[in-house]
Amino acid sequence: MVSSIITKLLYALLSLFIVLNVGLLLNGVTRKLYARVSKRYGIRFYQPYIDLVKNYSLETLVSHGVMFYLGPIFRLTSGVGMILFIPFQEMLFSCSILCFSEPWVWPWVPARVGNHILQ
């Protein structure tokens, strides 16, 4: 019981790690391609990682209020929630395992056992 919960949490963290890295790498490759189309050299493909670290390390003396700082947290929370709870039944690192493995989580969704759907 406990090992299955730990396994599910590890799959959830792995899927978040994969989604974060795919997004950052695609952003870097896209910016590199746009620069090449414009006949420029462009950035390194890992530049979004450097930008992420740099922007989180900057400090400012200007305060914009609490909601200004909570906005990115709300956006990140909704994105993570979407990744974790959208049911991808055939994907390996799907976090729908978190939702659909327990029948009490969403009782109106048919439970799936093997190739059979139970009503």
N, CA, C and O atoms as a GROMACS GRO file, in nm:
protein
  476
    1MET      N    1   0.083  -0.120   0.000
    1MET     CA    2   0.000   0.000   0.000
    1MET      C    3   0.087   0.126   0.000
    1MET      O    4   0.069   0.214  -0.084
    2VAL      N    5   0.180   0.133   0.094
    2VAL     CA    6   0.266   0.251   0.104
    2VAL      C    7   0.360   0.258  -0.015
    2VAL      O    8   0.387   0.366  -0.067
    3SER      N    9   0.410   0.143  -0.059
    3SER     CA   10   0.502   0.144  -0.173
    3SER      C   11   0.432   0.186  -0.302
    3SER      O   12   0.493   0.249  -0.388
    4SER      N   13   0.303   0.151  -0.316
    4SER     CA   14   0.231   0.194  -0.436
    4SER      C   15   0.207   0.345  -0.435
    4SER      O   16   0.210   0.409  -0.540
    5ILE      N   17   0.184   0.400  -0.318
    5ILE     CA   18   0.166   0.546  -0.308
    5ILE      C   19   0.298   0.617  -0.340
    5ILE      O   20   0.298   0.718  -0.411
    6ILE      N   21   0.407   0.565  -0.288
    6ILE     CA   22   0.538   0.624  -0.317
    6ILE      C   23   0.570   0.614  -0.465
    6ILE      O   24   0.624   0.707  -0.524
    7THR      N   25   0.538   0.500  -0.525
    7THR     CA   26   0.560   0.483  -0.669
    7THR      C   27   0.480   0.584  -0.748
    7THR      O   28   0.531   0.643  -0.844
    8LYS      N   29   0.354   0.604  -0.711
    8LYS     CA   30   0.269   0.702  -0.780
    8LYS      C   31   0.323   0.843  -0.766
    8LYS      O   32   0.320   0.920  -0.861
    9LEU      N   33   0.372   0.877  -0.649
    9LEU     CA   34   0.429   1.010  -0.628
    9LEU      C   35   0.558   1.028  -0.708
    9LEU      O   36   0.583   1.136  -0.762
   10LEU      N   37   0.638   0.923  -0.716
   10LEU     CA   38   0.761   0.932  -0.797
   10LEU      C   39   0.728   0.948  -0.945
   10LEU      O   40   0.795   1.025  -1.014
   11TYR      N   41   0.625   0.878  -0.994
   11TYR     CA   42   0.583   0.897  -1.133
   11TYR      C   43   0.531   1.038  -1.156
   11TYR      O   44   0.555   1.097  -1.262
   12ALA      N   45   0.459   1.093  -1.057
   12ALA     CA   46   0.409   1.230  -1.070
   12ALA      C   47   0.524   1.330  -1.076
   12ALA      O   48   0.523   1.421  -1.159
   13LEU      N   49   0.624   1.314  -0.989
   13LEU     CA   50   0.739   1.404  -0.991
   13LEU      C   51   0.820   1.387  -1.120
   13LEU      O   52   0.871   1.485  -1.174
   14LEU      N   53   0.831   1.264  -1.168
   14LEU     CA   54   0.903   1.240  -1.292
   14LEU      C   55   0.831   1.305  -1.410
   14LEU      O   56   0.895   1.363  -1.498
   15SER      N   57   0.700   1.297  -1.412
   15SER     CA   58   0.626   1.359  -1.523
   15SER      C   59   0.638   1.511  -1.518
   15SER      O   60   0.649   1.575  -1.622
   16LEU      N   61   0.637   1.571  -1.397
   16LEU     CA   62   0.657   1.715  -1.387
   16LEU      C   63   0.797   1.755  -1.432
   16LEU      O   64   0.814   1.857  -1.498
   17PHE      N   65   0.895   1.676  -1.398
   17PHE     CA   66   1.033   1.702  -1.440
   17PHE      C   67   1.044   1.695  -1.592
   17PHE      O   68   1.109   1.780  -1.654
   18ILE      N   69   0.981   1.595  -1.652
   18ILE     CA   70   0.986   1.581  -1.798
   18ILE      C   71   0.916   1.697  -1.865
   18ILE      O   72   0.968   1.752  -1.962
   19VAL      N   73   0.799   1.736  -1.815
   19VAL     CA   74   0.724   1.846  -1.875
   19VAL      C   75   0.803   1.977  -1.865
   19VAL      O   76   0.807   2.053  -1.962
   20LEU      N   77   0.865   2.004  -1.751
   20LEU     CA   78   0.944   2.125  -1.733
   20LEU      C   79   1.062   2.128  -1.831
   20LEU      O   80   1.086   2.230  -1.896
   21ASN      N   81   1.134   2.018  -1.841
   21ASN     CA   82   1.251   2.014  -1.929
   21ASN      C   83   1.213   2.019  -2.076
   21ASN      O   84   1.282   2.085  -2.154
   22VAL      N   85   1.106   1.953  -2.115
   22VAL     CA   86   1.063   1.958  -2.254
   22VAL      C   87   1.024   2.101  -2.291
   22VAL      O   88   1.059   2.150  -2.398
   23GLY      N   89   0.952   2.168  -2.202
   23GLY     CA   90   0.913   2.306  -2.230
   23GLY      C   91   1.031   2.400  -2.243
   23GLY      O   92   1.035   2.481  -2.335
   24LEU      N   93   1.127   2.388  -2.152
   24LEU     CA   94   1.244   2.476  -2.158
   24LEU      C   95   1.331   2.446  -2.280
   24LEU      O   96   1.380   2.537  -2.346
   25LEU      N   97   1.349   2.319  -2.311
   25LEU     CA   98   1.430   2.284  -2.428
   25LEU      C   99   1.362   2.325  -2.558
   25LEU      O  100   1.430   2.372  -2.650
   26LEU      N  101   1.232   2.307  -2.568
   26LEU     CA  102   1.161   2.350  -2.689
   26LEU      C  103   1.168   2.501  -2.706
   26LEU      O  104   1.179   2.550  -2.818
   27ASN      N  105   1.160   2.574  -2.594
   27ASN     CA  106   1.173   2.719  -2.601
   27ASN      C  107   1.311   2.757  -2.653
   27ASN      O  108   1.323   2.844  -2.739
   28GLY      N  109   1.415   2.693  -2.602
   28GLY     CA  110   1.550   2.724  -2.648
   28GLY      C  111   1.574   2.689  -2.794
   28GLY      O  112   1.636   2.765  -2.867
   29VAL      N  113   1.524   2.573  -2.836
   29VAL     CA  114   1.543   2.531  -2.975
   29VAL      C  115   1.463   2.622  -3.068
   29VAL      O  116   1.511   2.656  -3.176
   30THR      N  117   1.343   2.661  -3.027
   30THR     CA  118   1.262   2.749  -3.110
   30THR      C  119   1.328   2.884  -3.128
   30THR      O  120   1.331   2.938  -3.239
   31ARG      N  121   1.382   2.940  -3.020
   31ARG     CA  122   1.452   3.069  -3.031
   31ARG      C  123   1.577   3.057  -3.118
   31ARG      O  124   1.611   3.149  -3.192
   32LYS      N  125   1.645   2.943  -3.108
   32LYS     CA  126   1.762   2.920  -3.192
   32LYS      C  127   1.723   2.911  -3.340
   32LYS      O  128   1.793   2.966  -3.425
   33LEU      N  129   1.613   2.843  -3.369
   33LEU     CA  130   1.567   2.832  -3.508
   33LEU      C  131   1.522   2.966  -3.564
   33LEU      O  132   1.551   2.997  -3.679
   34TYR      N  133   1.451   3.046  -3.484
   34TYR     CA  134   1.411   3.179  -3.529
   34TYR      C  135   1.533   3.264  -3.563
   34TYR      O  136   1.532   3.339  -3.661
   35ALA      N  137   1.637   3.253  -3.482
   35ALA     CA  138   1.758   3.329  -3.510
   35ALA      C  139   1.825   3.279  -3.638
   35ALA      O  140   1.874   3.360  -3.717
   36ARG      N  141   1.828   3.150  -3.660
   36ARG     CA  142   1.890   3.096  -3.781
   36ARG      C  143   1.813   3.136  -3.906
   36ARG      O  144   1.873   3.162  -4.011
   37VAL      N  145   1.680   3.142  -3.896
   37VAL     CA  146   1.600   3.186  -4.009
   37VAL      C  147   1.628   3.333  -4.040
   37VAL      O  148   1.624   3.374  -4.156
   38SER      N  149   1.658   3.412  -3.937
   38SER     CA  150   1.691   3.553  -3.954
   38SER      C  151   1.838   3.574  -3.988
   38SER      O  152   1.886   3.687  -3.990
   39LYS      N  153   1.909   3.466  -4.015
   39LYS     CA  154   2.052   3.468  -4.049
   39LYS      C  155   2.139   3.526  -3.937
   39LYS      O  156   2.234   3.601  -3.960
   40ARG      N  157   2.101   3.489  -3.815
   40ARG     CA  158   2.182   3.522  -3.697
   40ARG      C  159   2.224   3.392  -3.631
   40ARG      O  160   2.169   3.286  -3.661
   41TYR      N  161   2.322   3.400  -3.542
   41TYR     CA  162   2.371   3.279  -3.476
   41TYR      C  163   2.270   3.227  -3.375
   41TYR      O  164   2.241   3.108  -3.372
   42GLY      N  165   2.217   3.315  -3.293
   42GLY     CA  166   2.116   3.275  -3.195
   42GLY      C  167   2.174   3.240  -3.060
   42GLY      O  168   2.293   3.254  -3.035
   43ILE      N  169   2.086   3.195  -2.973
   43ILE     CA  170   2.123   3.163  -2.836
   43ILE      C  171   2.167   3.018  -2.825
   43ILE      O  172   2.152   2.941  -2.920
   44ARG      N  173   2.220   2.984  -2.709
   44ARG     CA  174   2.245   2.843  -2.680
   44ARG      C  175   2.111   2.777  -2.650
   44ARG      O  176   2.020   2.844  -2.601
   45PHE      N  177   2.096   2.651  -2.679
   45PHE     CA  178   1.966   2.586  -2.660
   45PHE      C  179   1.930   2.573  -2.512
   45PHE      O  180   1.813   2.554  -2.479
   46TYR      N  181   2.027   2.583  -2.423
   46TYR     CA  182   2.000   2.575  -2.280
   46TYR      C  183   1.989   2.714  -2.215
   46TYR      O  184   1.992   2.725  -2.092
   47GLN      N  185   1.976   2.817  -2.295
   47GLN     CA  186   1.965   2.953  -2.242
   47GLN      C  187   1.841   2.973  -2.152
   47GLN      O  188   1.851   3.049  -2.056
   48PRO      N  189   1.726   2.910  -2.177
   48PRO     CA  190   1.613   2.927  -2.084
   48PRO      C  191   1.644   2.882  -1.941
   48PRO      O  192   1.590   2.940  -1.847
   49TYR      N  193   1.728   2.781  -1.924
   49TYR     CA  194   1.768   2.741  -1.788
   49TYR      C  195   1.848   2.853  -1.721
   49TYR      O  196   1.827   2.883  -1.604
   50ILE      N  197   1.939   2.913  -1.796
   50ILE     CA  198   2.021   3.022  -1.741
   50ILE      C  199   1.932   3.141  -1.707
   50ILE      O  200   1.951   3.204  -1.603
   51ASP      N  201   1.836   3.173  -1.795
   51ASP     CA  202   1.744   3.284  -1.769
   51ASP      C  203   1.659   3.257  -1.645
   51ASP      O  204   1.633   3.349  -1.567
   52LEU      N  205   1.615   3.134  -1.627
   52LEU     CA  206   1.533   3.098  -1.512
   52LEU      C  207   1.609   3.119  -1.382
   52LEU      O  208   1.556   3.177  -1.287
   53VAL      N  209   1.733   3.074  -1.377
   53VAL     CA  210   1.815   3.091  -1.256
   53VAL      C  211   1.844   3.238  -1.233
   53VAL      O  212   1.838   3.286  -1.119
   54LYS      N  213   1.876   3.312  -1.340
   54LYS     CA  214   1.908   3.453  -1.326
   54LYS      C  215   1.788   3.533  -1.276
   54LYS      O  216   1.803   3.617  -1.187
   55ASN      N  217   1.671   3.509  -1.333
   55ASN     CA  218   1.554   3.586  -1.294
   55ASN      C  219   1.508   3.556  -1.152
   55ASN      O  220   1.456   3.645  -1.085
   56TYR      N  221   1.526   3.433  -1.105
   56TYR     CA  222   1.488   3.403  -0.968
   56TYR      C  223   1.591   3.453  -0.868
   56TYR      O  224   1.561   3.462  -0.748
   57SER      N  225   1.712   3.485  -0.912
   57SER     CA  226   1.814   3.533  -0.820
   57SER      C  227   1.816   3.686  -0.809
   57SER      O  228   1.883   3.740  -0.720
   58LEU      N  229   1.744   3.756  -0.897
   58LEU     CA  230   1.743   3.902  -0.891
   58LEU      C  231   1.662   3.952  -0.772
   58LEU      O  232   1.561   3.892  -0.735
   59GLU      N  233   1.706   4.059  -0.713
   59GLU     CA  234   1.633   4.123  -0.605
   59GLU      C  235   1.597   4.264  -0.648
   59GLU      O  236   1.669   4.326  -0.726
   60THR      N  237   1.486   4.314  -0.597
   60THR     CA  238   1.444   4.448  -0.630
   60THR      C  239   1.400   4.521  -0.502
   60THR      O  240   1.362   4.458  -0.404
   61LEU      N  241   1.407   4.652  -0.505
   61LEU     CA  242   1.364   4.732  -0.392
   61LEU      C  243   1.219   4.777  -0.406
   61LEU      O  244   1.162   4.833  -0.312
   62VAL      N  245   1.160   4.754  -0.522
   62VAL     CA  246   1.023   4.796  -0.548
   62VAL      C  247   0.927   4.686  -0.505
   62VAL      O  248   0.947   4.570  -0.540
   63SER      N  249   0.824   4.722  -0.430
   63SER     CA  250   0.723   4.626  -0.388
   63SER      C  251   0.595   4.653  -0.466
   63SER      O  252   0.549   4.766  -0.474
   64HIS      N  253   0.538   4.548  -0.524
   64HIS     CA  254   0.416   4.562  -0.603
   64HIS      C  255   0.294   4.510  -0.530
   64HIS      O  256   0.185   4.509  -0.587
   65GLY      N  257   0.307   4.466  -0.409
   65GLY     CA  258   0.195   4.410  -0.334
   65GLY      C  259   0.198   4.258  -0.335
   65GLY      O  260   0.274   4.196  -0.409
   66VAL      N  261   0.115   4.202  -0.251
   66VAL     CA  262   0.114   4.057  -0.233
   66VAL      C  263   0.061   3.985  -0.356
   66VAL      O  264   0.117   3.883  -0.396
   67MET      N  265  -0.046   4.037  -0.418
   67MET     CA  266  -0.106   3.968  -0.531
   67MET      C  267  -0.013   3.963  -0.652
   67MET      O  268  -0.022   3.871  -0.734
   68PHE      N  269   0.074   4.060  -0.664
   68PHE     CA  270   0.171   4.059  -0.773
   68PHE      C  271   0.263   3.937  -0.763
   68PHE      O  272   0.300   3.878  -0.864
   69TYR      N  273   0.299   3.902  -0.642
   69TYR     CA  274   0.387   3.788  -0.620
   69TYR      C  275   0.311   3.656  -0.617
   69TYR      O  276   0.370   3.551  -0.642
   70LEU      N  277   0.183   3.660  -0.587
   70LEU     CA  278   0.104   3.537  -0.585
   70LEU      C  279   0.056   3.496  -0.724
   70LEU      O  280   0.017   3.381  -0.744
   71GLY      N  281   0.057   3.587  -0.821
   71GLY     CA  282   0.012   3.556  -0.956
   71GLY      C  283   0.086   3.440  -1.020
   71GLY      O  284   0.022   3.346  -1.067
   72PRO      N  285   0.220   3.443  -1.023
   72PRO     CA  286   0.292   3.328  -1.079
   72PRO      C  287   0.269   3.198  -1.003
   72PRO      O  288   0.271   3.090  -1.062
   73ILE      N  289   0.247   3.208  -0.873
   73ILE     CA  290   0.220   3.087  -0.795
   73ILE      C  291   0.086   3.026  -0.836
   73ILE      O  292   0.076   2.905  -0.851
   74PHE      N  293  -0.016   3.111  -0.853
   74PHE     CA  294  -0.146   3.061  -0.898
   74PHE      C  295  -0.136   2.999  -1.036
   74PHE      O  296  -0.197   2.895  -1.062
   75ARG      N  297  -0.061   3.062  -1.124
   75ARG     CA  298  -0.047   3.009  -1.260
   75ARG      C  299   0.028   2.876  -1.259
   75ARG      O  300  -0.011   2.783  -1.330
   76LEU      N  301   0.133   2.866  -1.181
   76LEU     CA  302   0.208   2.741  -1.172
   76LEU      C  303   0.122   2.631  -1.110
   76LEU      O  304   0.126   2.516  -1.155
   77THR      N  305   0.045   2.665  -1.009
   77THR     CA  306  -0.042   2.566  -0.944
   77THR      C  307  -0.146   2.513  -1.041
   77THR      O  308  -0.172   2.392  -1.043
   78SER      N  309  -0.205   2.599  -1.121
   78SER     CA  310  -0.305   2.551  -1.216
   78SER      C  311  -0.241   2.466  -1.325
   78SER      O  312  -0.300   2.367  -1.368
   79GLY      N  313  -0.122   2.502  -1.370
   79GLY     CA  314  -0.053   2.421  -1.470
   79GLY      C  315  -0.015   2.284  -1.417
   79GLY      O  316  -0.032   2.183  -1.486
   80VAL      N  317   0.038   2.280  -1.295
   80VAL     CA  318   0.075   2.152  -1.235
   80VAL      C  319  -0.049   2.066  -1.211
   80VAL      O  320  -0.046   1.945  -1.234
   81GLY      N  321  -0.157   2.128  -1.167
   81GLY     CA  322  -0.281   2.054  -1.147
   81GLY      C  323  -0.334   1.996  -1.276
   81GLY      O  324  -0.384   1.884  -1.279
   82MET      N  325  -0.321   2.073  -1.384
   82MET     CA  326  -0.366   2.023  -1.513
   82MET      C  327  -0.282   1.903  -1.557
   82MET      O  328  -0.335   1.805  -1.608
   83ILE      N  329  -0.151   1.913  -1.539
   83ILE     CA  330  -0.064   1.802  -1.579
   83ILE      C  331  -0.092   1.677  -1.495
   83ILE      O  332  -0.092   1.566  -1.547
   84LEU      N  333  -0.116   1.696  -1.366
   84LEU     CA  334  -0.132   1.581  -1.277
   84LEU      C  335  -0.266   1.511  -1.290
   84LEU      O  336  -0.275   1.391  -1.264
   85PHE      N  337  -0.371   1.582  -1.330
   85PHE     CA  338  -0.503   1.521  -1.324
   85PHE      C  339  -0.572   1.503  -1.457
   85PHE      O  340  -0.688   1.462  -1.460
   86ILE      N  341  -0.506   1.531  -1.568
   86ILE     CA  342  -0.564   1.499  -1.698
   86ILE      C  343  -0.538   1.352  -1.725
   86ILE      O  344  -0.424   1.306  -1.715
   87PRO      N  345  -0.641   1.277  -1.759
   87PRO     CA  346  -0.622   1.132  -1.776
   87PRO      C  347  -0.561   1.097  -1.911
   87PRO      O  348  -0.625   1.113  -2.015
   88PHE      N  349  -0.439   1.049  -1.910
   88PHE     CA  350  -0.373   0.994  -2.027
   88PHE      C  351  -0.360   0.844  -2.001
   88PHE      O  352  -0.270   0.802  -1.930
   89GLN      N  353  -0.448   0.766  -2.057
   89GLN     CA  354  -0.453   0.624  -2.019
   89GLN      C  355  -0.342   0.542  -2.079
   89GLN      O  356  -0.306   0.439  -2.023
   90GLU      N  357  -0.286   0.584  -2.190
   90GLU     CA  358  -0.186   0.500  -2.256
   90GLU      C  359  -0.044   0.549  -2.237
   90GLU      O  360   0.049   0.485  -2.286
   91MET      N  361  -0.024   0.660  -2.168
   91MET     CA  362   0.111   0.714  -2.151
   91MET      C  363   0.178   0.651  -2.030
   91MET      O  364   0.112   0.617  -1.932
   92LEU      N  365   0.310   0.637  -2.036
   92LEU     CA  366   0.383   0.571  -1.928
   92LEU      C  367   0.389   0.658  -1.804
   92LEU      O  368   0.364   0.608  -1.693
   93PHE      N  369   0.422   0.785  -1.818
   93PHE     CA  370   0.440   0.871  -1.702
   93PHE      C  371   0.315   0.952  -1.676
   93PHE      O  372   0.323   1.070  -1.642
   94SER      N  373   0.202   0.890  -1.691
   94SER     CA  374   0.075   0.958  -1.671
   94SER      C  375   0.047   0.970  -1.523
   94SER      O  376   0.067   0.876  -1.446
   95CYS      N  377   0.000   1.085  -1.484
   95CYS     CA  378  -0.038   1.103  -1.345
   95CYS      C  379  -0.185   1.076  -1.326
   95CYS      O  380  -0.238   1.096  -1.216
   96SER      N  381  -0.253   1.031  -1.430
   96SER     CA  382  -0.389   0.988  -1.410
   96SER      C  383  -0.391   0.866  -1.319
   96SER      O  384  -0.496   0.828  -1.267
   97ILE      N  385  -0.275   0.806  -1.299
   97ILE     CA  386  -0.262   0.696  -1.204
   97ILE      C  387  -0.303   0.747  -1.066
   97ILE      O  388  -0.365   0.675  -0.988
   98LEU      N  389  -0.267   0.873  -1.037
   98LEU     CA  390  -0.304   0.930  -0.908
   98LEU      C  391  -0.455   0.942  -0.894
   98LEU      O  392  -0.509   0.922  -0.785
   99CYS      N  393  -0.523   0.974  -1.004
   99CYS     CA  394  -0.666   0.999  -0.996
   99CYS      C  395  -0.749   0.873  -1.007
   99CYS      O  396  -0.840   0.852  -0.927
  100PHE      N  397  -0.717   0.788  -1.106
  100PHE     CA  398  -0.808   0.680  -1.139
  100PHE      C  399  -0.775   0.548  -1.072
  100PHE      O  400  -0.849   0.451  -1.092
  101SER      N  401  -0.670   0.540  -0.996
  101SER     CA  402  -0.640   0.414  -0.932
  101SER      C  403  -0.728   0.390  -0.810
  101SER      O  404  -0.753   0.276  -0.772
  102GLU      N  405  -0.773   0.496  -0.749
  102GLU     CA  406  -0.861   0.484  -0.634
  102GLU      C  407  -1.004   0.512  -0.679
  102GLU      O  408  -1.031   0.621  -0.731
  103PRO      N  409  -1.097   0.418  -0.661
  103PRO     CA  410  -1.233   0.439  -0.711
  103PRO      C  411  -1.308   0.549  -0.638
  103PRO      O  412  -1.408   0.598  -0.689
  104TRP      N  413  -1.263   0.589  -0.520
  104TRP     CA  414  -1.336   0.690  -0.444
  104TRP      C  415  -1.300   0.831  -0.486
  104TRP      O  416  -1.366   0.926  -0.444
  105VAL      N  417  -1.196   0.849  -0.570
  105VAL     CA  418  -1.154   0.983  -0.608
  105VAL      C  419  -1.259   1.047  -0.698
  105VAL      O  420  -1.308   1.156  -0.668
  106TRP      N  421  -1.292   0.981  -0.808
  106TRP     CA  422  -1.395   1.030  -0.899
  106TRP      C  423  -1.491   0.915  -0.925
  106TRP      O  424  -1.468   0.836  -1.017
  107PRO      N  425  -1.596   0.905  -0.847
  107PRO     CA  426  -1.683   0.787  -0.860
  107PRO      C  427  -1.760   0.781  -0.991
  107PRO      O  428  -1.805   0.673  -1.030
  108TRP      N  429  -1.779   0.893  -1.061
  108TRP     CA  430  -1.857   0.891  -1.184
  108TRP      C  431  -1.775   0.847  -1.305
  108TRP      O  432  -1.831   0.829  -1.413
  109VAL      N  433  -1.643   0.830  -1.288
  109VAL     CA  434  -1.557   0.784  -1.398
  109VAL      C  435  -1.548   0.633  -1.390
  109VAL      O  436  -1.518   0.579  -1.284
  110PRO      N  437  -1.571   0.562  -1.501
  110PRO     CA  438  -1.561   0.416  -1.497
  110PRO      C  439  -1.420   0.371  -1.462
  110PRO      O  440  -1.323   0.426  -1.512
  111ALA      N  441  -1.411   0.272  -1.377
  111ALA     CA  442  -1.281   0.218  -1.339
  111ALA      C  443  -1.229   0.129  -1.451
  111ALA      O  444  -1.308   0.060  -1.516
  112ARG      N  445  -1.101   0.130  -1.475
  112ARG     CA  446  -1.042   0.050  -1.581
  112ARG      C  447  -0.951  -0.056  -1.520
  112ARG      O  448  -0.858  -0.024  -1.447
  113VAL      N  449  -0.980  -0.180  -1.551
  113VAL     CA  450  -0.898  -0.290  -1.503
  113VAL      C  451  -0.852  -0.367  -1.627
  113VAL      O  452  -0.934  -0.428  -1.696
  114GLY      N  453  -0.723  -0.365  -1.654
  114GLY     CA  454  -0.671  -0.432  -1.772
  114GLY      C  455  -0.730  -0.371  -1.898
  114GLY      O  456  -0.720  -0.250  -1.918
  115ASN      N  457  -0.790  -0.453  -1.982
  115ASN     CA  458  -0.853  -0.405  -2.104
  115ASN      C  459  -1.003  -0.388  -2.088
  115ASN      O  460  -1.071  -0.352  -2.184
  116HIS      N  461  -1.056  -0.413  -1.970
  116HIS     CA  462  -1.200  -0.408  -1.948
  116HIS      C  463  -1.236  -0.283  -1.869
  116HIS      O  464  -1.163  -0.244  -1.778
  117ILE      N  465  -1.347  -0.222  -1.903
  117ILE     CA  466  -1.396  -0.106  -1.830
  117ILE      C  467  -1.512  -0.151  -1.742
  117ILE      O  468  -1.611  -0.206  -1.791
  118LEU      N  469  -1.500  -0.127  -1.614
  118LEU     CA  470  -1.604  -0.165  -1.519
  118LEU      C  471  -1.696  -0.047  -1.496
  118LEU      O  472  -1.649   0.066  -1.478
  119GLN      N  473  -1.822  -0.070  -1.496
  119GLN     CA  474  -1.920   0.038  -1.470
  119GLN      C  475  -1.962   0.038  -1.325
  119GLN      O  476  -2.043   0.122  -1.285
   0.00000   0.00000   0.00000
